Amino acid sequence: MKQSIQKITFWSAVSALSLLVSCAATAPIIVPANTPETLRVNVFRGGSNIPIYMALEKGYFSRRGITVNLQFTPNSEQQRSGLAAGRFDIAHAAVDNAVAMIEVAKVDVVIVSGGDGGMNELLVRQDINKPADIRGRTYVVDAPNTAYALIGRKMFKNAGLIDGRDYKLDPIGGSEIRSKGLDTPAGAATMLNPPWNFVARDRGAKSLGRTIDLYGPYQASGAFVMRSWAKSNEQVLERYLAAFIEGCRAAQDPAQKKQVLAVLKRELKLDDRLTELTYQELMLKGSGLSKDCAIDMPGFKNVLALRAEIEGQWGGNPPAPEKFLDMSYFDKAKRHTMP
């Protein structure tokens, strides 16, 4: 009798456990409440914003009760200082800017999503045929100690050149501004991405190649926020990222190409040819948009390795990427996105 009771108890426990597992597996995903919120989002003007543009176009933000106040920055210095001062909530730019804020400015920001690989090219004047030809000339950059400027400095270093000794750095601002930076002989080289690389080519510049081919994987654009803001606004950040992910998927959906082209053309004020060229770059695997605009970890490790080498950060030994990332908001957001 005692043995029978033990068997019943055992199988009852197994049944109860199975029921719990089944309930957990089928438990509904809790979607944050759509309390109306206005978010100030700061970006550079360019093709990398297409996930945001598509999320706005298709109502993914409004469906979640979010109004996006989109701001455009002329340069990364203003963007970094603006985020630190609370002049906006979310920044989208090369994530090395977030690393610089943490390590140099000692501002507690955190990267919460990826975006794309930068789609950058090394653009030069017609009389430049190789990186070494920039000797005695000027490299036009946004900020000299972050992101794409470091890629160029690495390329010139590989060619035996050192900035400040063999060539000058001219920090004039973002890609849109730099597209005109090669108009005079003083500006010999710069890094540009779509559509501004194509605009510069139309103005007479030539390309020495894509950075992904010259340098390798690189995590370029991503979203970053103040860590304290993220903790205080967890649900609204999750809602924002869910809409952003859906916008990224829509941008990459071949069935929606016609709409994506129309949005790019309108927002960037491009002709049909430049629109198509920009779209093709955005779709280029490894350089354009990543799947779901997630972080490319090998590319981000390259970002840190580049900063360690060129800026001498961390004594030349980059730390673990996790120091700068918090993907918990992104991972939660993905759970309640539409396919």
Backbone as numpy.savetxt, mean C-alpha at the origin, in Angstrom:
# Nx Ny Nz CAx CAy CAz Cx Cy Cz
-23.49 -52.57 36.22 -24.31 -51.37 36.22 -23.45 -50.12 36.22
-22.45 -50.09 37.11 -21.54 -48.95 37.21 -20.82 -48.74 35.90
-20.41 -49.84 35.24 -19.70 -49.73 33.97 -20.62 -49.15 32.90
-21.91 -49.49 32.90 -22.86 -48.98 31.93 -23.05 -47.48 32.09
-23.13 -47.04 33.36 -23.29 -45.61 33.63 -22.09 -44.85 33.11
-20.88 -45.42 33.31 -19.66 -44.77 32.84 -19.67 -44.64 31.32
-20.17 -45.72 30.65 -20.23 -45.66 29.18 -21.20 -44.58 28.72
-22.37 -44.50 29.40 -23.38 -43.50 29.03 -22.80 -42.10 29.23
-22.11 -41.91 30.36 -21.52 -40.60 30.65 -20.50 -40.23 29.60
-19.66 -41.18 29.21 -18.63 -40.93 28.21 -19.24 -40.50 26.89
-20.24 -41.28 26.42 -20.83 -40.97 25.11 -21.67 -39.69 25.16
-22.21 -39.38 26.31 -22.93 -38.11 26.46 -21.96 -36.94 26.30
-20.78 -37.10 26.88 -19.76 -36.05 26.78 -19.31 -35.86 25.34
-19.12 -37.01 24.65 -18.72 -36.95 23.25 -19.78 -36.23 22.42
-21.07 -36.57 22.66 -22.16 -35.94 21.93 -22.22 -34.45 22.18
-22.03 -34.09 23.45 -22.07 -32.67 23.81 -20.93 -31.91 23.13
-19.74 -32.54 23.11 -18.59 -31.91 22.47 -18.82 -31.74 20.97
-19.38 -32.78 20.34 -19.67 -32.71 18.91 -20.65 -31.61 18.60
-21.65 -31.44 19.48 -22.65 -30.40 19.29 -22.00 -29.02 19.37
-21.09 -28.86 20.35 -20.41 -27.58 20.51 -19.56 -27.25 19.29
-18.83 -28.26 18.79 -18.00 -28.06 17.60 -18.86 -27.69 16.40
-20.00 -28.40 16.27 -20.90 -28.12 15.15 -21.45 -26.71 15.22
-21.83 -26.29 16.43 -22.36 -24.93 16.62 -21.31 -23.88 16.30
-20.07 -24.18 16.74 -18.99 -23.22 16.50 -18.72 -23.07 15.01
-18.80 -24.22 14.29 -18.52 -24.20 12.86 -19.58 -23.45 12.08
-20.84 -23.50 12.60 -21.94 -22.86 11.88 -22.36 -21.54 12.51
-21.63 -21.10 13.54 -21.99 -19.86 14.22 -21.92 -18.70 13.24
-22.92 -17.83 13.28 -22.90 -16.69 12.36 -21.75 -15.74 12.65
-21.21 -15.16 11.60 -20.14 -14.17 11.75 -20.78 -12.86 12.22
-20.25 -12.31 13.28 -20.81 -11.07 13.82 -20.27 -9.89 13.03
-21.16 -9.20 12.35 -20.77 -8.04 11.55 -20.95 -6.79 12.39
-19.96 -5.90 12.44 -20.10 -4.67 13.23 -21.31 -3.86 12.80
-21.94 -3.22 13.77 -23.11 -2.40 13.49 -22.76 -1.24 12.56
-23.69 -0.91 11.66 -23.43 0.13 10.67 -23.76 1.53 11.22
-23.19 1.85 12.35 -23.35 3.19 12.90 -22.72 4.19 11.94
-23.43 5.24 11.55 -22.86 6.19 10.59 -21.54 6.78 11.09
-20.53 6.73 10.23 -19.21 7.26 10.57 -18.62 7.96 9.35
-17.92 9.04 9.59 -17.15 9.71 8.54 -15.67 9.52 8.83
-14.95 8.98 7.86 -13.52 8.75 8.02 -12.74 9.64 7.06
-11.71 10.27 7.59 -10.82 11.10 6.78 -9.66 10.23 6.31
-9.58 10.05 5.01 -8.60 9.13 4.41 -7.66 9.93 3.52
-6.36 9.82 3.79 -5.36 10.62 3.10 -4.55 9.75 2.14
-4.43 10.18 0.89 -3.78 9.38 -0.15 -2.95 10.27 -1.07
-2.07 9.65 -1.85 -1.46 10.30 -3.01 -2.39 10.10 -4.20
-2.35 11.00 -5.14 -3.19 10.83 -6.33 -2.49 9.86 -7.29
-3.18 8.77 -7.62 -2.57 7.79 -8.52 -3.40 6.54 -8.65
-2.92 5.61 -9.46 -3.65 4.38 -9.76 -3.83 3.47 -8.56
-2.96 3.58 -7.55 -3.05 2.72 -6.38 -4.35 2.91 -5.60
-5.05 4.00 -5.86 -6.30 4.27 -5.14 -7.50 3.53 -5.71
-7.31 2.73 -6.75 -8.45 2.12 -7.41 -9.30 1.26 -6.46
-8.76 0.54 -5.46 -9.65 -0.18 -4.55 -10.59 0.77 -3.79
-10.10 1.93 -3.40 -10.94 2.92 -2.72 -11.98 3.47 -3.69
-11.55 3.82 -4.89 -12.47 4.37 -5.88 -13.59 3.38 -6.20
-13.22 2.10 -6.35 -14.24 1.09 -6.67 -15.17 0.83 -5.49
-14.64 0.88 -4.28 -15.49 0.71 -3.09 -16.48 1.86 -2.98
-16.05 3.06 -3.34 -16.96 4.20 -3.36 -17.98 4.05 -4.49
-17.50 3.66 -5.65 -18.35 3.55 -6.84 -19.47 2.53 -6.63
-19.15 1.41 -6.00 -20.10 0.33 -5.87 -20.87 0.36 -4.54
-20.61 1.37 -3.74 -21.39 1.52 -2.51 -20.96 0.63 -1.36
-19.74 0.10 -1.42 -19.30 -0.80 -0.34 -19.11 -0.06 0.98
-18.64 1.19 0.91 -18.50 1.97 2.13 -19.87 2.37 2.68
-20.71 2.91 1.81 -22.02 3.39 2.27 -22.87 2.25 2.82
-22.71 1.05 2.25 -23.46 -0.10 2.76 -23.11 -0.41 4.21
-21.91 0.02 4.60 -21.46 -0.20 5.97 -21.56 1.07 6.82
-22.28 2.04 6.31 -22.51 3.26 7.09 -21.33 4.21 7.13
-20.37 4.05 6.20 -19.15 4.85 6.22 -19.16 5.89 5.10
-18.91 7.12 5.47 -18.67 8.18 4.51 -17.17 8.46 4.48
-16.58 8.39 3.31 -15.14 8.60 3.16 -14.87 10.03 2.70
-14.14 10.76 3.51 -13.66 12.09 3.13 -12.23 11.92 2.63
-12.10 11.88 1.30 -10.81 11.58 0.68 -9.98 12.85 0.54
-8.76 12.79 1.06 -7.84 13.92 1.00 -6.61 13.51 0.19
-6.05 14.46 -0.56 -4.85 14.18 -1.35 -3.66 14.95 -0.77
-2.55 14.23 -0.61 -1.35 14.85 -0.04 -0.34 15.18 -1.14
0.36 16.29 -1.03 1.38 16.62 -2.03 2.68 15.87 -1.83
2.93 15.41 -0.59 4.17 14.70 -0.31 4.03 13.87 0.95
4.97 12.96 1.16 4.88 12.04 2.29 5.15 12.72 3.63
5.95 13.79 3.61 6.24 14.48 4.86 4.96 15.07 5.45
4.15 15.71 4.61 2.89 16.26 5.09 1.93 15.15 5.52
1.97 14.04 4.81 1.10 12.93 5.19 1.48 12.37 6.54
2.76 12.13 6.76 3.21 11.56 8.03 2.91 12.49 9.21
3.20 13.77 9.03 2.94 14.72 10.11 1.44 14.89 10.34
0.66 14.83 9.28 -0.79 14.96 9.41 -1.41 13.81 10.16
-0.95 12.60 9.88 -1.48 11.44 10.60 -1.11 11.52 12.08
0.13 11.87 12.36 0.58 11.97 13.75 -0.20 13.03 14.52
-0.59 14.11 13.82 -1.30 15.21 14.48 -2.81 15.00 14.53
-3.30 13.89 13.95 -4.73 13.61 13.99 -5.55 14.39 12.98
-4.91 14.91 11.92 -5.65 15.68 10.92 -6.46 14.78 9.99
-6.19 13.50 10.03 -7.01 12.50 9.34 -6.84 11.18 10.05
-7.62 10.17 9.65 -7.69 8.91 10.39 -6.86 7.79 9.79
-6.87 7.70 8.46 -6.23 6.59 7.77 -5.35 7.14 6.64
-4.15 6.61 6.53 -3.25 6.98 5.43 -3.04 5.77 4.53
-3.05 6.01 3.23 -2.67 4.99 2.23 -1.46 5.54 1.50
-0.35 4.82 1.57 0.89 5.24 0.91 1.88 4.09 1.02
3.09 4.30 0.53 4.14 3.30 0.70 4.33 3.03 2.20
4.25 1.77 2.58 4.25 1.44 4.01 5.59 1.73 4.69
6.65 1.96 3.90 7.91 2.35 4.52 7.77 3.68 5.25
6.78 4.47 4.87 6.51 5.71 5.60 6.08 5.41 7.03
5.31 4.35 7.20 4.90 3.95 8.55 6.11 3.47 9.35
6.98 2.72 8.70 8.20 2.25 9.37 9.03 3.44 9.82
9.16 4.44 8.95 9.93 5.64 9.30 9.29 6.39 10.46
7.96 6.45 10.48 7.29 7.12 11.59 7.59 6.44 12.91
7.61 5.10 12.88 7.85 4.34 14.12 9.31 4.45 14.55
10.22 4.28 13.61 11.63 4.17 13.95 12.37 5.50 14.04
11.95 6.46 13.25 12.66 7.75 13.21 11.92 8.81 14.01
10.61 8.97 13.73 9.84 10.00 14.43 9.31 9.53 15.78
9.40 8.21 16.03 8.94 7.62 17.30 7.44 7.86 17.51
6.67 7.69 16.44 5.22 7.82 16.48 4.63 6.42 16.39
3.66 6.12 17.25 3.13 4.76 17.36 2.03 4.51 16.33
2.43 4.23 15.10 1.49 3.87 14.05 1.60 2.37 13.79
0.62 1.85 13.05 0.63 0.43 12.74 0.06 0.24 11.33
0.65 -0.69 10.58 0.18 -1.02 9.23 -0.94 -2.04 9.34
-2.08 -1.77 8.67 -3.25 -2.63 8.83 -3.70 -3.29 7.53
-3.06 -2.95 6.41 -3.38 -3.66 5.16 -2.25 -3.43 4.16
-2.28 -4.22 3.11 -1.37 -4.01 1.99 -2.09 -3.25 0.90
-1.68 -3.49 -0.33 -2.28 -2.81 -1.47 -1.67 -3.30 -2.76
-0.47 -2.80 -3.07 0.18 -3.20 -4.31 1.69 -3.17 -4.17
2.37 -3.60 -5.23 3.82 -3.67 -5.23 4.51 -2.41 -5.74
3.75 -1.36 -5.96 4.33 -0.08 -6.32 4.31 0.25 -7.80
4.48 -0.76 -8.66 4.44 -0.55 -10.12 5.43 0.52 -10.56
6.52 0.67 -9.81 7.47 1.75 -10.08 8.44 1.41 -11.22
8.86 2.46 -11.90 9.91 2.37 -12.90 10.95 3.44 -12.61
12.19 3.15 -12.98 13.24 4.17 -12.90 13.19 4.96 -14.20
12.69 6.19 -14.13 12.55 7.06 -15.30 13.72 8.04 -15.35
14.28 8.22 -16.54 15.45 9.09 -16.70 15.29 9.96 -17.95
16.17 10.97 -18.07 16.22 11.78 -19.28 16.87 10.97 -20.41
16.66 11.41 -21.63 17.09 10.65 -22.80 18.60 10.40 -22.85
19.39 11.28 -22.25 20.84 11.10 -22.34 21.39 10.16 -21.27
20.51 9.60 -20.43 20.92 8.63 -19.42 20.63 7.23 -19.95
21.64 6.37 -19.97 21.47 5.02 -20.51 21.60 3.92 -19.46
22.18 4.25 -18.33 22.34 3.29 -17.24 22.45 4.07 -15.93
22.18 3.41 -14.78 22.20 4.12 -13.50 23.49 4.90 -13.25
24.63 4.38 -13.67 25.90 5.07 -13.41 25.98 6.42 -14.11
25.15 6.64 -15.15 25.20 7.89 -15.90 24.64 9.08 -15.12
24.07 8.81 -13.94 23.53 9.91 -13.16 24.62 10.66 -12.39
25.85 10.18 -12.47 26.96 10.85 -11.78 26.99 12.34 -12.12
27.05 13.15 -11.05 27.08 14.59 -11.22 25.73 15.22 -11.49
24.68 14.41 -11.46 23.33 14.91 -11.78 22.45 14.85 -10.53
21.13 14.88 -10.74 20.18 14.95 -9.62 19.14 13.84 -9.71
18.87 13.21 -8.58 17.83 12.19 -8.44 16.64 12.86 -7.75
15.51 12.96 -8.45 14.32 13.65 -7.95 13.46 12.67 -7.15
13.15 13.02 -5.89 12.45 12.10 -4.99 11.29 12.82 -4.29
10.52 12.02 -3.55 9.50 12.57 -2.66 10.19 13.01 -1.37
10.60 12.04 -0.56 11.45 12.30 0.61 12.69 11.45 0.45
13.86 11.93 0.80 15.10 11.21 0.50 15.33 9.95 1.32
14.62 9.81 2.45 14.94 8.71 3.37 13.80 7.72 3.57
12.87 7.66 2.62 11.78 6.68 2.73 11.44 6.08 1.37
10.88 4.89 1.44 10.18 4.23 0.34 10.93 4.22 -0.99
10.28 4.77 -2.04 10.79 4.60 -3.40 12.14 5.28 -3.61
12.40 6.34 -2.85 13.71 6.99 -2.95 14.82 6.02 -2.57
14.54 5.14 -1.60 15.55 4.18 -1.16 15.84 3.14 -2.24
14.82 2.79 -3.02 15.04 1.82 -4.10 16.03 2.41 -5.11
15.81 3.66 -5.50 16.73 4.31 -6.43 18.12 4.43 -5.86
18.22 4.82 -4.60 19.54 4.94 -3.96 20.26 3.60 -3.94
19.50 2.51 -3.77 20.09 1.17 -3.81 20.63 0.87 -5.22
19.85 1.21 -6.23 20.29 0.96 -7.61 21.55 1.76 -7.94
21.60 2.99 -7.50 22.77 3.82 -7.76 23.97 3.33 -6.94
23.70 2.84 -5.74 24.78 2.26 -4.93 25.37 1.04 -5.64
24.50 0.21 -6.20 24.97 -0.96 -6.95 25.80 -0.56 -8.17
25.57 0.67 -8.66 26.34 1.17 -9.80 27.60 1.91 -9.34
27.87 1.89 -8.03 29.08 2.51 -7.50 28.94 3.96 -7.12
27.69 4.46 -7.05 27.45 5.86 -6.73 26.91 6.04 -5.31
27.31 7.10 -4.66 26.84 7.44 -3.32 26.19 8.81 -3.37
24.94 8.90 -2.83 24.25 10.18 -2.84 25.00 11.19 -1.97
24.96 12.46 -2.41 25.67 13.50 -1.69 27.12 13.65 -2.13
27.65 12.58 -2.72 29.02 12.61 -3.22 29.04 12.57 -4.75
28.30 11.60 -5.30 28.31 11.41 -6.75 27.07 12.00 -7.44
26.01 12.20 -6.70 24.80 12.81 -7.25 24.03 13.47 -6.12
23.10 14.34 -6.49 22.30 15.07 -5.50 20.89 14.51 -5.42
20.27 14.68 -4.25 18.87 14.33 -4.05 18.04 15.62 -4.03
16.93 15.61 -4.77 16.06 16.77 -4.81 14.65 16.34 -4.39
14.25 16.57 -3.12 12.93 16.15 -2.64 11.84 17.16 -3.01
11.11 16.87 -4.09 10.11 17.85 -4.55 8.68 17.39 -4.30
8.43 16.11 -3.96 7.07 15.69 -3.66 6.66 14.40 -4.35
5.34 14.16 -4.38 4.78 12.92 -4.87 4.94 12.71 -6.37
4.44 11.55 -6.82 4.64 11.14 -8.22 4.10 12.13 -9.22
2.92 12.69 -8.93 2.31 13.65 -9.86 3.24 14.83 -10.09
3.84 15.32 -9.02 4.78 16.44 -9.12 6.06 15.99 -9.80
6.53 14.79 -9.45 7.80 14.30 -10.00 7.72 13.98 -11.48
6.51 13.78 -12.00 6.37 13.49 -13.43 6.89 14.64 -14.28
6.96 15.83 -13.67 7.51 16.99 -14.37 8.95 17.28 -13.96
9.48 16.45 -13.05 10.81 16.69 -12.51 11.94 16.45 -13.47
11.64 15.76 -14.57 12.68 15.48 -15.56 12.65 16.46 -16.73
11.84 17.50 -16.61 11.68 18.45 -17.71 12.92 19.31 -17.95
13.76 19.44 -16.94 14.98 20.24 -17.10 16.20 19.34 -16.91
17.33 19.71 -17.49 18.54 18.88 -17.38 18.97 18.61 -15.94
18.58 19.49 -15.00 18.98 19.29 -13.60 18.41 18.00 -13.03
17.19 17.67 -13.43 16.56 16.44 -12.95 16.84 15.30 -13.90
17.69 14.37 -13.47 18.13 13.32 -14.39 17.36 12.02 -14.23
16.85 11.73 -13.02 16.21 10.44 -12.78 15.18 10.57 -11.66
14.17 9.70 -11.70 13.18 9.63 -10.63 12.46 8.30 -10.70
11.75 7.96 -9.61 10.89 6.78 -9.58 9.45 7.23 -9.79
8.73 6.56 -10.69 7.35 6.91 -10.93 6.50 5.65 -11.10
5.20 5.78 -10.71 4.25 4.69 -10.94 3.03 5.22 -11.69
2.12 4.33 -12.12 1.01 4.73 -12.98 0.05 5.72 -12.29
-0.47 6.66 -13.07 -0.21 6.85 -14.51 0.98 7.75 -14.80
1.66 8.21 -13.73 2.66 9.27 -13.90 3.90 8.80 -14.65
4.22 7.51 -14.60 5.34 7.03 -15.41 5.03 7.17 -16.90
3.77 6.91 -17.27 3.39 7.04 -18.68 3.32 8.51 -19.08
2.87 9.35 -18.16 2.84 10.80 -18.43 4.25 11.31 -18.68
5.20 10.85 -17.83 6.60 11.28 -17.99 7.18 10.80 -19.31
6.85 9.59 -19.71 7.33 9.10 -21.00 6.81 9.96 -22.14
5.55 10.36 -22.05 4.99 11.23 -23.08 5.69 12.58 -23.11
6.30 12.96 -22.01 7.01 14.23 -21.93 8.48 14.08 -22.31
8.87 12.85 -22.72 10.23 12.66 -23.22 11.14 11.79 -22.38
10.67 11.33 -21.22 11.50 10.48 -20.36 11.55 9.06 -20.92
12.54 8.30 -20.48 12.61 6.89 -20.85 12.82 6.05 -19.59
12.49 4.78 -19.69 12.55 3.88 -18.54 13.79 3.01 -18.59
14.41 2.85 -17.41 15.52 1.89 -17.29 15.04 0.58 -16.69
13.70 0.44 -16.52 13.16 -0.83 -16.06 12.29 -0.71 -14.83
11.45 -1.74 -14.62 10.59 -1.81 -13.44 11.43 -2.17 -12.22
11.04 -1.61 -11.09 11.80 -1.90 -9.87 11.68 -3.36 -9.45
10.55 -4.00 -9.77 10.40 -5.40 -9.39 11.43 -6.26 -10.13
11.81 -5.84 -11.34 12.82 -6.57 -12.10 14.23 -6.19 -11.65
14.39 -4.92 -11.23 15.71 -4.44 -10.84 16.05 -4.75 -9.39
15.01 -4.86 -8.55 15.24 -5.00 -7.11 14.59 -6.24 -6.51
13.42 -6.65 -7.03 12.72 -7.80 -6.49 11.41 -7.40 -5.83
10.76 -8.34 -5.11 9.46 -8.06 -4.48 9.55 -6.86 -3.54
8.49 -6.06 -3.54 8.49 -4.86 -2.69 7.06 -4.57 -2.28
6.82 -4.46 -0.98 5.50 -4.07 -0.50 5.43 -2.54 -0.53
4.68 -2.03 -1.46 4.60 -0.58 -1.62 3.42 -0.03 -0.83
2.31 0.23 -1.49 1.20 0.91 -0.81 0.51 -0.01 0.19
-0.03 0.63 1.21 -0.78 -0.05 2.25 -1.46 1.00 3.11
-2.29 0.54 4.03 -2.98 1.46 4.94 -2.30 1.41 6.29
-2.13 2.58 6.92 -1.60 2.62 8.28 -2.31 3.70 9.07
-2.40 3.47 10.37 -3.16 4.33 11.28 -2.40 4.47 12.59
-2.81 5.43 13.39 -2.27 5.50 14.75 -2.79 4.28 15.52
-1.92 3.64 16.26 -2.31 2.43 16.97 -3.42 2.72 17.99
-3.33 3.86 18.65 -4.35 4.22 19.64 -5.70 4.44 18.97
-5.69 5.03 17.77 -6.95 5.23 17.03 -7.55 3.88 16.65
-6.72 2.96 16.21 -7.22 1.63 15.83 -7.89 0.93 17.01
-7.28 1.03 18.18 -7.85 0.38 19.36 -9.17 1.01 19.77
-9.28 2.33 19.59 -10.50 3.03 19.98 -11.60 2.94 18.92
-11.23 2.55 17.72 -12.18 2.52 16.60 -12.12 1.18 15.88
-12.04 0.12 16.65 -11.82 -1.20 16.08 -12.90 -1.59 15.08
-14.16 -1.39 15.44 -15.23 -1.84 14.56 -15.32 -1.02 13.29
-15.14 0.30 13.40 -15.23 1.11 12.19 -14.04 0.85 11.27
-12.87 0.58 11.83 -11.71 0.22 11.02 -11.97 -1.11 10.32
-12.57 -2.04 11.03 -12.91 -3.34 10.43 -13.88 -3.15 9.27
-14.88 -2.31 9.45 -15.85 -2.03 8.39 -15.18 -1.36 7.19
-14.29 -0.42 7.47 -13.58 0.27 6.39 -12.75 -0.73 5.58
-12.01 -1.59 6.26 -11.15 -2.56 5.57 -11.97 -3.58 4.79
-13.14 -3.95 5.31 -14.00 -4.88 4.57 -14.41 -4.28 3.23
-14.81 -3.00 3.25 -15.19 -2.33 2.01 -13.98 -2.17 1.09
-12.83 -1.87 1.67 -11.59 -1.72 0.88 -11.23 -3.04 0.20
-11.33 -4.14 0.91 -11.04 -5.46 0.33 -11.99 -5.76 -0.83
-13.27 -5.47 -0.63 -14.24 -5.70 -1.70 -13.94 -4.80 -2.91
-13.51 -3.56 -2.65 -13.12 -2.68 -3.74 -11.92 -3.22 -4.49
-10.99 -3.82 -3.77 -9.81 -4.42 -4.38 -10.21 -5.59 -5.27
-11.13 -6.41 -4.78 -11.60 -7.55 -5.58 -12.32 -7.08 -6.84
-13.14 -6.04 -6.70 -13.86 -5.52 -7.86 -12.89 -4.99 -8.90
-11.83 -4.31 -8.43 -10.84 -3.75 -9.35 -10.13 -4.84 -10.14
-9.97 -6.01 -9.54 -9.24 -7.11 -10.18 -10.14 -8.08 -10.93
-11.43 -7.86 -10.88 -12.38 -8.75 -11.53 -12.44 -8.45 -13.03
-12.01 -9.38 -13.89 -12.03 -9.11 -15.34 -13.41 -8.74 -15.85
-14.46 -9.28 -15.22 -15.82 -8.98 -15.66 -16.20 -7.53 -15.41
-15.44 -6.86 -14.55 -15.75 -5.46 -14.23 -14.74 -4.48 -14.84
-13.94 -4.97 -15.77 -12.89 -4.13 -16.34 -13.44 -2.83 -16.93
-14.56 -2.90 -17.64 -15.12 -1.70 -18.28 -15.40 -0.62 -17.24
-15.96 -1.02 -16.11 -16.27 -0.06 -15.06 -14.99 0.47 -14.40
-14.03 -0.41 -14.20 -12.75 0.01 -13.60 -12.08 1.04 -14.49
-12.07 0.79 -15.81 -11.47 1.75 -16.74 -12.18 3.10 -16.69
-13.50 3.06 -16.60 -14.27 4.30 -16.54 -13.94 5.10 -15.28
-13.78 4.39 -14.16 -13.48 5.05 -12.90 -12.07 5.63 -12.93
-11.10 4.86 -13.40 -9.73 5.36 -13.52 -9.67 6.59 -14.41
-10.33 6.53 -15.54 -10.32 7.65 -16.48 -10.89 8.90 -15.84
-12.00 8.74 -15.12 -12.66 9.90 -14.50 -11.85 10.46 -13.34
-11.40 9.60 -12.45 -10.74 10.06 -11.23 -9.34 10.63 -11.50
-8.63 10.05 -12.46 -7.26 10.49 -12.74 -7.18 11.42 -13.95
-8.35 11.65 -14.57 -8.43 12.56 -15.72 -7.45 12.16 -16.83
-7.61 10.91 -17.28 -6.71 10.34 -18.28 -7.45 10.14 -19.60
-6.67 10.02 -20.69 -7.27 9.62 -21.95 -7.37 8.10 -21.98
-7.97 7.56 -23.02 -8.21 6.11 -23.09 -6.90 5.32 -23.07
-5.88 5.80 -23.77 -4.61 5.07 -23.85 -3.93 4.98 -22.47
-3.84 6.11 -21.78 -3.20 6.12 -20.46 -4.01 5.32 -19.45
-5.33 5.34 -19.61 -6.19 4.55 -18.72 -5.91 3.07 -18.88
-5.84 2.61 -20.12 -5.58 1.19 -20.38 -4.20 0.78 -19.89
-3.20 1.61 -20.11 -1.84 1.32 -19.63 -1.80 1.22 -18.11
-2.48 2.12 -17.44 -2.53 2.11 -15.97 -3.22 0.85 -15.48
-4.31 0.47 -16.12 -5.03 -0.74 -15.74 -4.14 -1.97 -15.89
-3.41 -2.07 -16.99 -2.55 -3.23 -17.21 -1.48 -3.34 -16.12
-0.93 -2.21 -15.70 0.07 -2.23 -14.62 -0.55 -2.67 -13.30
-1.76 -2.22 -13.02 -2.44 -2.60 -11.79 -2.70 -4.11 -11.74
-2.87 -4.73 -12.90 -3.15 -6.16 -12.96 -1.88 -7.02 -13.01
-0.72 -6.39 -13.09 0.53 -7.13 -13.25 0.89 -7.84 -11.95
0.96 -9.15 -11.99 1.22 -9.94 -10.80 2.59 -9.62 -10.21
2.61 -9.42 -8.90 3.85 -9.15 -8.19 4.22 -7.69 -8.13
3.65 -6.89 -9.02 3.94 -5.47 -9.07 2.69 -4.64 -8.85
1.56 -5.13 -9.37 0.29 -4.43 -9.21 -0.42 -4.82 -7.92
-1.74 -4.80 -7.97 -2.54 -5.11 -6.79 -2.30 -6.55 -6.32
-2.19 -6.72 -5.01 -2.10 -8.07 -4.45 -3.51 -8.61 -4.24
-3.65 -9.91 -4.10 -4.95 -10.52 -3.87 -5.55 -9.98 -2.58
-6.75 -9.45 -2.66 -7.45 -8.83 -1.52 -6.70 -7.64 -0.94
-5.69 -7.15 -1.65 -4.84 -6.05 -1.13 -4.21 -6.42 0.21
-3.80 -7.68 0.31 -3.15 -8.16 1.53 -1.66 -7.80 1.50
-1.03 -7.90 2.65 0.41 -7.66 2.75 1.18 -8.78 2.05
2.15 -8.40 1.23 3.08 -9.35 0.62 4.28 -9.44 1.56
4.33 -10.52 2.35 5.35 -10.60 3.40 6.78 -10.59 2.86
7.10 -11.34 1.79 8.46 -11.24 1.25 8.78 -9.82 0.79
7.79 -9.15 0.20 7.99 -7.78 -0.23 8.21 -6.84 0.95
7.50 -7.06 2.05 7.69 -6.21 3.23 9.04 -6.46 3.88
9.48 -7.69 3.88 10.82 -7.98 4.41 11.88 -7.27 3.58
11.64 -7.16 2.28 12.57 -6.41 1.42 12.56 -4.92 1.77
11.39 -4.39 2.12 11.29 -2.99 2.55 12.20 -2.75 3.75
12.12 -3.65 4.73 12.92 -3.51 5.95 14.40 -3.70 5.66
14.72 -4.68 4.80 16.13 -4.92 4.46 16.73 -3.72 3.74
15.93 -3.09 2.88 16.40 -1.92 2.14 16.68 -0.76 3.09
15.76 -0.53 4.03 15.97 0.54 5.02 17.20 0.26 5.87
17.39 -1.00 6.25 18.55 -1.36 7.06 19.84 -1.08 6.31
19.87 -1.39 5.02 21.09 -1.21 4.23 21.36 0.25 3.89
20.35 0.95 3.36 20.57 2.30 2.85 20.58 3.35 3.95
19.72 3.20 4.95 19.65 4.18 6.04 20.45 3.74 7.26
20.95 2.48 7.25 21.70 1.99 8.39 20.85 1.76 9.62
19.54 1.62 9.42 18.63 1.39 10.54 18.92 0.05 11.20
18.74 -0.01 12.51 18.87 -1.24 13.29 20.27 -1.86 13.18
21.24 -1.03 12.96 22.60 -1.53 12.82 22.78 -2.41 11.61
21.88 -2.24 10.63 21.97 -3.04 9.40 21.25 -4.36 9.47
20.60 -4.67 10.60 19.88 -5.95 10.75 18.41 -5.67 10.99
17.56 -5.84 9.98 16.14 -5.51 10.12 15.44 -6.38 11.15
14.49 -5.82 11.90 13.73 -6.59 12.88 12.65 -7.43 12.21
11.94 -8.21 13.00 10.84 -9.03 12.48 9.72 -8.12 11.98
9.09 -8.46 10.87 8.03 -7.62 10.29 6.87 -7.37 11.25
6.61 -8.32 12.15 5.45 -8.23 13.04 5.47 -6.98 13.91
6.64 -6.41 14.11 6.76 -5.20 14.92 5.92 -4.06 14.35
5.71 -4.05 13.03 5.08 -2.92 12.36 3.67 -3.23 11.88
3.23 -4.47 12.02 1.97 -4.93 11.46 0.97 -5.32 12.53
-0.31 -5.09 12.25 -1.39 -5.69 13.02 -2.48 -6.07 12.02
-2.45 -7.32 11.58 -3.38 -7.79 10.57 -4.68 -8.32 11.17
-4.88 -8.17 12.48 -6.09 -8.68 13.11 -7.33 -7.97 12.58
-7.25 -6.67 12.34 -8.39 -5.93 11.80 -8.70 -6.39 10.38
-7.66 -6.59 9.59 -7.82 -7.04 8.21 -8.42 -8.44 8.17
-7.92 -9.33 9.03 -8.40 -10.71 9.04 -9.87 -10.77 9.47
-10.25 -9.97 10.44 -11.65 -9.92 10.86 -12.52 -9.36 9.76
-12.02 -8.33 9.08 -12.78 -7.71 8.00 -13.09 -8.71 6.88
-12.10 -9.54 6.54 -12.29 -10.51 5.46 -13.42 -11.49 5.76
-13.70 -11.72 7.02 -14.71 -12.72 7.39 -16.11 -12.29 7.01
-16.34 -11.01 6.85 -17.68 -10.58 6.47 -17.69 -9.75 5.19
-16.80 -10.10 4.25 -16.82 -9.47 2.93 -17.61 -10.32 1.96
-18.09 -9.68 0.91 -18.74 -10.41 -0.16 -17.68 -10.96 -1.11
-17.85 -12.16 -1.64 -16.85 -12.73 -2.55 -16.75 -11.92 -3.83
